[in-house]
Each structure stands twice: as C-alpha cells, then as structure tokens.
Amino acid sequence: MPREDAAKPEFWEKRFREGFTPWDAGRIPGALEQFLKTEPRGQRVLIPGCGSGYEVRAFAEAGHDVLAVDFAPAAVERAQQILGPLSARVRLGDFFEFDPGGKFDLVYERAFLCSLPRPLRQRYVQRALELLSPWGRLAGFFFFEDGERGPPFGLKSGELEALLGSHFERTSDAAVQDSIPIFVGKERWQVWKVRSTSRSA
C-alpha cells in the first residue's frame, strides 16, 4: 500500500469523510477570544486549512472581513454546514495557489503549518508574505514537538525563529491553557508582524 501524503487533499479528504479529526476542538480557543477583544474591527483575515471553520464565525462576529480556504472538499462542506449564513466565507482552494483578490491584514494559524510536510515550510512563509499587507501579521497557535512523525509535524526548539525570523518579528508569545489532547503542553499562542525590511507594495 503506498504511503499517504499529507501534502495532498486526498489525505485530508479521507479523514474528514471518515470522521477522524482529532485536531478538531469543536470550539474556538480561549487565546483567540481574548485576542479578538483587543483587535480593531474591519481587518481582512485569511484562515488557511480552515477545517470545520469555527474561527470564521468568531472573526466575522468581531467585525472582520474573513475568508477561509481548505483544499479538501469534505472539510469545506463541513465548514459550510456549521457556518450556515456565513458559508460563503469558506472557499475550496489551495493556500499556495488560490487567488485571494487582494492582500490580508492577518493570516490566522491554527493546525495548518503543522499539517504541512516539513519541506513545505519555507514555501508557507513565502506565501504568507505574498498574501500579507506591508503591516500584516501572522497570528495563532504553533505546535512544538521534537518527534519526526506526523501529521501533526512539530517544530523543534529554535525552528520557528529560524523559519520566520528573517521576515517577521514576534510580538506576542504565551502558553496555551485549553489545548485539545494531541496538543497539550506543546503549543503556544504567538503573533508575528512583517518586518519593515520584508515589506512590499
């Protein structure tokens, strides 16, 4: 039997169809709730690899123009069912290739980076830079683990700084208190803003 490839939509499609989604918390994390209370309204937000899409409603209700993408049709169907009137905010698409129709103020990270095979990480950073406005930020939850297996593919000590540090500056870093079982003690809430030297028009 050929080895499954987490870089392919079929990998995730199968898991959503079979209901095997241990990364699905069924709610939004507390750190995001607190973050949204302090953020100015009206930002354009992208949620890549949105899965069930709970955060779409949270961003929309906080007054933001939010777009979510996932390349697994079953994930998009599930998110659209959950979101109801907000279903149009979810699009079937590949984070690395879709046309967003403009720049974003914020890319929200929630179990997307750790779903990507490690060779795609540099491409993830470059794509985030392409999608973000000159003052944009990457904010969310980052999974740290020294093991090689995945998904989820953990970040080793110092790896996130090496990955983002040339183009982004970290402005927030906090432990996560309400992680789901597979992430307990291994994720942190962080916000990274685009460095002035990395800004483009």
C-alpha positions as CSV (number, residue, x, y, z in Angstrom):
1,M,0.0,0.0,0.0
2,P,1.5,3.4,-1.0
3,R,2.4,5.8,1.8
4,E,-0.2,8.6,2.2
5,D,0.9,12.1,1.5
6,A,-0.2,14.9,3.9
7,A,0.6,17.4,1.2
8,K,-2.3,16.0,-0.9
9,P,-6.0,16.9,-0.5
10,E,-6.9,13.2,-0.7
11,F,-5.1,12.6,2.7
12,W,-7.3,15.1,4.5
13,E,-10.4,14.3,2.4
14,K,-10.3,10.7,3.7
15,R,-10.0,11.8,7.3
16,F,-12.9,14.2,7.1
17,R,-15.1,11.6,5.3
18,E,-14.3,9.0,8.0
19,G,-14.8,11.5,10.8
20,F,-11.2,11.1,12.0
21,T,-10.4,14.6,13.1
22,P,-8.6,14.6,16.5
23,W,-7.4,18.1,15.8
24,D,-11.0,19.4,15.8
25,A,-11.7,21.1,19.2
26,G,-15.4,21.8,18.4
27,R,-14.9,25.4,19.5
28,I,-12.6,28.4,19.3
29,P,-9.6,28.6,21.6
30,G,-9.6,31.0,24.6
31,A,-6.5,32.8,23.4
32,L,-8.3,33.7,20.1
33,E,-11.3,35.0,22.1
34,Q,-9.0,37.3,24.1
35,F,-7.1,38.4,21.0
36,L,-10.3,39.4,19.2
37,K,-11.5,41.5,22.2
38,T,-8.4,43.8,21.7
39,E,-8.3,44.0,17.9
40,P,-9.6,46.9,15.9
41,R,-12.5,45.9,13.7
42,G,-12.5,45.8,9.9
43,Q,-9.4,43.8,9.2
44,R,-9.1,41.4,6.2
45,V,-8.3,38.0,7.6
46,L,-7.3,34.7,5.9
47,I,-7.8,31.3,7.6
48,P,-5.8,28.6,5.6
49,G,-6.6,25.0,6.1
50,C,-9.8,26.0,8.0
51,G,-11.2,22.6,8.6
52,S,-14.6,22.9,10.3
53,G,-14.3,26.7,10.3
54,Y,-15.3,27.6,13.8
55,E,-13.0,30.6,13.8
56,V,-14.7,32.0,10.7
57,R,-17.7,32.9,12.8
58,A,-15.6,34.4,15.6
59,F,-13.7,36.7,13.2
60,A,-16.9,37.7,11.4
61,E,-18.8,38.4,14.6
62,A,-15.8,40.5,15.8
63,G,-16.3,42.7,12.7
64,H,-13.7,41.4,10.3
65,D,-13.8,40.5,6.6
66,V,-12.7,36.9,6.9
67,L,-12.0,34.4,4.1
68,A,-11.2,30.7,4.8
69,V,-9.8,28.1,2.4
70,D,-9.3,24.4,2.5
71,F,-8.3,22.0,-0.3
72,A,-10.3,19.1,1.0
73,P,-13.9,19.2,-0.3
74,A,-15.2,17.3,2.7
75,A,-13.7,20.0,5.0
76,V,-15.3,22.8,3.0
77,E,-18.7,21.0,3.1
78,R,-18.4,20.6,6.9
79,A,-17.4,24.2,7.5
80,Q,-20.2,25.5,5.3
81,Q,-22.8,23.3,7.1
82,I,-21.5,24.6,10.5
83,L,-21.4,28.2,9.4
84,G,-24.8,28.4,7.7
85,P,-25.3,32.0,6.7
86,L,-21.6,32.6,6.7
87,S,-20.9,29.6,4.4
88,A,-19.8,31.9,1.6
89,R,-16.8,32.9,3.6
90,V,-15.3,29.4,3.0
91,R,-13.8,28.6,-0.3
92,L,-12.4,25.4,-1.8
93,G,-8.8,26.2,-2.7
94,D,-5.1,25.5,-2.2
95,F,-3.4,28.0,0.1
96,F,-0.3,28.0,-2.2
97,E,-2.2,28.7,-5.4
98,F,-5.6,30.4,-4.9
99,D,-6.4,33.9,-6.0
100,P,-7.3,35.9,-2.8
101,G,-8.3,39.1,-4.6
102,G,-6.0,41.3,-2.6
103,K,-3.8,41.4,0.5
104,F,-4.7,40.4,4.0
105,D,-4.1,42.2,7.3
106,L,-3.9,38.9,9.2
107,V,-3.2,35.3,8.4
108,Y,-4.6,33.1,11.2
109,E,-2.7,29.9,12.0
110,R,-4.5,27.0,13.6
111,A,-3.1,23.5,13.0
112,F,-2.3,24.4,9.4
113,L,1.5,24.8,9.5
114,C,1.8,21.5,11.5
115,S,-0.3,19.7,8.9
116,L,2.2,20.5,6.2
117,P,5.1,18.1,5.5
118,R,8.3,19.9,6.6
119,P,9.7,20.5,3.1
120,L,6.7,22.9,2.5
121,R,7.6,25.2,5.4
122,Q,9.7,27.7,3.5
123,R,7.0,27.9,0.9
124,Y,4.5,28.5,3.6
125,V,6.5,31.5,4.8
126,Q,6.9,32.9,1.3
127,R,3.2,32.5,0.5
128,A,2.3,34.2,3.8
129,L,4.5,37.2,2.8
130,E,2.9,37.3,-0.6
131,L,-0.6,37.4,0.9
132,L,0.0,39.9,3.8
133,S,-0.1,43.6,3.5
134,P,3.1,45.6,4.4
135,W,1.8,45.9,8.0
136,G,0.4,42.4,8.1
137,R,0.6,39.8,10.9
138,L,0.7,36.0,11.2
139,A,-1.1,35.1,14.4
140,G,-2.3,31.9,16.0
141,F,-1.1,28.6,17.5
142,F,2.2,26.9,16.8
143,F,2.8,23.2,17.7
144,F,6.2,22.3,19.1
145,E,7.5,18.7,19.3
146,D,10.9,17.1,18.7
147,G,9.5,13.9,17.1
148,E,9.8,13.3,13.4
149,R,6.4,11.6,12.8
150,G,3.3,13.4,11.7
151,P,1.0,15.0,11.0
152,P,1.0,16.9,13.1
153,F,4.6,17.8,12.3
154,G,6.1,19.6,15.3
155,L,8.5,22.5,15.3
156,K,11.7,21.7,17.1
157,S,13.4,24.2,19.5
158,G,14.5,27.3,17.6
159,E,13.0,26.1,14.4
160,L,10.1,28.6,14.2
161,E,12.5,31.5,14.9
162,A,14.8,30.3,12.1
163,L,11.8,29.9,9.8
164,L,10.1,33.3,10.4
165,G,12.8,35.5,12.0
166,S,14.2,36.9,8.8
167,H,10.8,38.3,7.6
168,F,8.7,38.6,10.8
169,E,9.2,40.0,14.3
170,R,7.4,38.2,17.1
171,T,5.3,40.5,19.2
172,S,3.4,38.0,21.4
173,D,4.2,34.6,22.9
174,A,2.1,32.8,25.5
175,A,1.4,29.3,26.8
176,V,-2.0,27.8,25.7
177,Q,-4.3,26.8,28.6
178,D,-7.1,25.0,26.8
179,S,-5.3,22.8,24.2
180,I,-7.0,19.7,22.9
181,P,-5.4,16.4,23.9
182,I,-3.0,16.0,21.0
183,F,-1.6,19.5,21.5
184,V,-1.5,19.6,25.4
185,G,1.8,21.2,26.6
186,K,3.1,21.5,23.0
187,E,1.6,24.7,21.6
188,R,1.9,28.4,22.1
189,W,-0.1,31.4,21.0
190,Q,2.1,33.8,19.1
191,V,1.8,36.9,16.9
192,W,4.4,37.8,14.3
193,K,4.4,41.0,12.3
194,V,6.0,41.6,8.9
195,R,9.4,43.3,9.3
196,S,9.8,46.6,7.6
197,T,12.7,45.1,5.6
198,S,10.4,42.4,4.2
199,R,7.5,44.8,3.2
200,S,6.4,45.1,-0.4
201,A,3.8,47.2,-2.1
